[in-house]
Amino acid sequence: MIDFFKWIAWSMSNDPASWVSAICAIIACLAAFLTVWWPWHTRPAPDLQFERSAFSVERETMAHLIMSCNLQRPRLIVRWRNDGDGTAYAVAVEGTSDTCEIRMISPNTNSKIGFDFVERVGRLESGEHFEAIILPTSKVGTHRPSVRISWKESPTRLNVGHKSKQVEMPYRLPGKHPLGYQERILVRHIVSQTAKEHGYPFETFAQEMLGLNLNDIDPMQADDIETCQN
């Protein structure tokens, strides 16, 4: 090691111009690197955060929502918001275990009219948000359901901006349970109305077109029928 430093000292004393040129070249390379790296490092980027959400809907809209959620009334709705200064693309939320499944609602949905369910949100600008319904897949509740959210960052054409993170929701997800008396009335009403509009008998439309089990939407078989009728 001592001989190496002696060689450097000898080289600098015999050819200082070469060493000055080499040092200048190194400084130029570092400056070029910083010029490219700093704008990339400080580029706008999305920051997806979540919070528990709730929304009020009309009676018929709630019936459509229950049917879209496999005859379950949503108990846990999470709002995902882009708090960053960049755009997130192809945003998707999925369950990471067999305890829950996800229904993503389009950001452009008007809850007073109906719900548009999507597999992913194509573009989520800074400050925009969307809701995701977390549904149980078993009768046993889950204290901290786990989900994974994934997205892409610009420029997406390079196919290198894939991001994802796994999140444990700090909320309890109740287990699956049959619809109540009032909920079954809502569903039967909307199914009957839709069947009439399309010219089908109620039972044919419910069973063959929608794939419903009539017992699951029969108000007289609800567990809370006595409570609701008293």
BANU-175622 format. One record per residue (C-alpha): x, y, z. Coordinates in Angstrom, 1 decimal. Each point is the difference from the previous one (the first is absolute). Example, Ala and Ser with C-alpha at 12.3 -4.5 7.8 and 13.67 -1.06 7.14 Angstrom:
2
> 12.3; -4.5; 7.8
> 1.4; 3.4; -0.7
END
This chain:
230
> 0.0; 0.0; 0.0
> 2.9; 2.4; 0.8
> 1.6; -0.8; -3.3
> -3.3; 0.9; -1.7
> -0.2; 3.4; 1.5
> 3.7; 0.6; -0.8
> -0.8; -0.9; -3.6
> -2.9; 2.6; -0.1
> 2.3; 2.6; 1.5
> 2.6; -0.8; -2.6
> -2.5; 0.1; -2.9
> -1.4; 3.4; 1.1
> 3.5; 1.5; 0.3
> 1.1; -1.3; -3.4
> -3.3; 0.6; -1.9
> -2.3; 2.4; 1.9
> -1.9; 1.1; -3.1
> -1.3; -3.5; -0.6
> -1.2; -0.2; 3.6
> -1.7; 3.4; -0.2
> -1.8; -1.1; -3.2
> -1.1; -3.3; 1.7
> -1.3; 1.9; 3.0
> -1.9; 2.4; -2.2
> -1.5; -2.9; -2.0
> -1.2; -1.7; 3.2
> -1.6; 3.3; 1.2
> -1.7; 0.4; -3.3
> -1.4; -3.6; 0.2
> -1.3; 0.6; 3.5
> -1.6; 3.3; -1.1
> -1.7; -1.8; -2.9
> -1.2; -2.8; 2.2
> -1.5; 2.5; 2.5
> -1.6; 1.9; -2.9
> -1.8; -3.1; -1.1
> -0.6; -1.6; 3.4
> -1.4; 2.9; 2.0
> -3.0; 0.8; -2.3
> -0.8; -3.7; -0.1
> 0.3; -0.3; 3.7
> -2.2; 3.0; 0.7
> -2.5; -0.7; -2.8
> -3.8; 0.1; 0.8
> -1.2; -3.3; 1.4
> -3.3; -1.3; 1.3
> -0.5; -0.8; 3.7
> -3.1; -2.2; 0.6
> -1.5; 0.2; 3.5
> -3.2; -1.5; 1.4
> -2.7; 0.8; 2.5
> -3.3; -1.6; 0.9
> -3.0; 1.3; -2.0
> -3.7; -0.1; 0.0
> -2.6; 1.2; -2.4
> -3.8; 0.4; 0.0
> -2.0; -1.4; -2.9
> -3.6; -0.2; -1.1
> -2.1; -3.2; 0.6
> 0.2; -1.3; -3.6
> 3.7; 0.8; -0.2
> 0.7; -1.9; 3.2
> -1.8; -3.0; -1.5
> 2.2; 0.2; -3.1
> 3.1; 0.3; 2.3
> -1.1; -3.1; 2.0
> -0.5; -2.0; -3.1
> 3.4; 1.1; -1.4
> 1.6; -1.2; 3.2
> -1.2; -3.6; -0.2
> -3.1; 0.7; 2.2
> 2.1; 1.7; 2.7
> -0.6; 3.4; 1.5
> 3.4; 1.8; 0.0
> 1.3; 0.4; 3.5
> 3.5; 1.3; -0.7
> 0.7; 2.6; -2.6
> 3.5; 1.5; -0.3
> 0.8; 3.3; -1.9
> 3.3; 0.1; -1.8
> 1.3; 3.5; -0.6
> 3.0; 1.2; -2.0
> 1.8; 2.4; 2.4
> 3.1; 0.2; -2.2
> 0.9; 2.5; -2.7
> 0.1; -2.5; -2.9
> -2.5; -2.1; -1.9
> -0.6; -3.7; 0.8
> -1.0; -2.2; -2.9
> -1.7; -3.4; -0.1
> -0.8; 0.0; 3.7
> -1.4; -3.3; 1.3
> -0.8; -1.4; 3.4
> -0.3; -3.7; 0.8
> -0.2; -2.2; 3.1
> 3.2; -1.8; 0.9
> -1.7; -2.9; 1.7
> -3.1; -2.1; -0.2
> -1.7; 2.1; 2.7
> -1.2; 2.8; -2.2
> -0.7; 1.2; -3.5
> -0.2; 3.5; -1.5
> -2.5; 1.9; -2.0
> 1.5; 3.2; -1.4
> -2.3; 2.9; -0.8
> 0.8; 2.4; -2.8
> 1.0; 3.5; 1.1
> -2.6; 1.4; -2.4
> -2.9; -1.8; 1.8
> -2.9; 1.9; 1.2
> -1.3; -1.9; 3.0
> -3.4; 1.5; -0.2
> -0.5; -1.5; -3.5
> 1.9; -3.3; 0.1
> 3.5; -1.5; 0.2
> 2.5; -0.8; -2.7
> 2.3; -2.8; 1.1
> 3.4; -0.3; -1.7
> 3.0; -2.3; 0.2
> 2.4; 2.9; 0.1
> 0.0; 3.8; -0.1
> 1.7; 1.1; -3.1
> 1.2; 3.4; 1.2
> 0.0; 1.5; 3.5
> 1.1; 3.6; 0.1
> 1.4; 1.8; 3.1
> -2.9; 0.6; 2.4
> -2.3; -2.5; -1.6
> -1.4; -3.0; 1.7
> -2.1; -3.2; -0.4
> -1.8; -2.4; 2.3
> 0.7; -3.7; 0.4
> -2.5; -2.3; 1.6
> 1.6; -2.8; 2.1
> -2.2; -3.0; 0.2
> 0.5; -3.1; 2.2
> 0.2; -3.4; -1.6
> -0.9; -2.0; 3.1
> -2.3; 0.2; 3.0
> 2.9; 0.7; 2.3
> 0.9; 3.7; 0.4
> 3.5; 1.3; -0.4
> 1.5; 2.6; 2.3
> 2.7; 1.3; -2.5
> -0.8; -0.9; -3.6
> 3.0; 0.2; -2.2
> -0.1; 1.5; -3.5
> 2.6; 0.8; -2.7
> -0.2; 3.2; -2.0
> 2.0; 0.3; -3.2
> 0.5; 2.8; -2.5
> 2.3; 1.3; -2.8
> 2.0; 3.2; -0.1
> 0.9; 2.2; -3.0
> 1.4; -0.7; -2.5
> -2.1; -3.2; -0.3
> 1.2; -0.8; -3.5
> 3.4; -1.0; 1.4
> -1.8; -2.7; 2.0
> 2.3; 0.6; 3.0
> -2.2; 2.1; 2.3
> -1.9; -2.9; 1.7
> -0.6; 0.7; 3.7
> -2.0; -1.9; 2.6
> -0.3; -0.3; 3.8
> -1.8; -2.3; 2.3
> -2.2; 1.7; 2.7
> -1.7; -1.4; 3.1
> -3.3; 1.8; 0.4
> -0.3; 1.2; 3.7
> -3.7; -0.8; -0.2
> -2.1; -3.0; 0.9
> -1.7; -1.8; -2.9
> -3.2; -1.8; 1.1
> -0.6; -3.5; -1.4
> -2.5; -0.9; -2.6
> -3.6; -0.4; 1.1
> -3.4; -0.3; -1.8
> -1.9; 3.1; -1.0
> -2.4; 1.4; 2.5
> -3.8; 0.4; -0.5
> 0.1; 3.6; -1.3
> 3.0; -0.7; -2.2
> -1.8; -3.0; -1.6
> -3.0; 2.2; -0.7
> 2.2; 2.5; -1.8
> 1.6; -2.6; -2.1
> -3.2; -1.8; -0.9
> -1.5; 3.4; -1.0
> 2.7; 0.9; -2.4
> 0.2; -3.5; -1.5
> -3.7; -0.1; -0.5
> 0.0; 3.5; -1.5
> 2.8; -0.9; -2.4
> -1.6; -3.3; -1.0
> -3.2; 1.8; -0.8
> 1.8; 2.6; -2.2
> 1.7; -2.8; -2.0
> -3.2; -2.2; -0.3
> 1.2; -2.9; 2.2
> -1.8; -1.8; 2.8
> 1.5; 0.9; 3.4
> 1.3; -3.5; 0.8
> 1.4; -0.7; -3.5
> 1.8; 3.4; 0.0
> 1.4; -0.4; 3.5
> 1.2; -3.6; -0.3
> 1.0; -0.4; -3.7
> 1.0; 3.5; -0.9
> 1.6; 1.2; 3.3
> 0.9; -3.4; 1.5
> -1.7; 0.8; 3.3
> -1.2; -2.5; 2.6
> -3.6; 1.1; 0.8
> 0.4; -1.1; 3.6
> 2.8; 2.6; 0.4
> -2.3; 2.9; -0.9
> -3.2; -1.3; 1.6
> -1.0; 2.5; 2.8
> -2.0; -2.7; 1.7
> 3.2; -2.0; 0.6
> 2.0; 2.8; 1.5
> 1.5; -0.6; 3.4
> -1.3; 3.3; 1.3
> -3.5; -0.2; -1.3
> -1.7; -0.2; 3.4
> 1.9; 3.1; 1.2
> -0.9; 2.0; -3.1
> -3.7; -1.0; 0.0
> -0.5; 0.8; 3.7
END
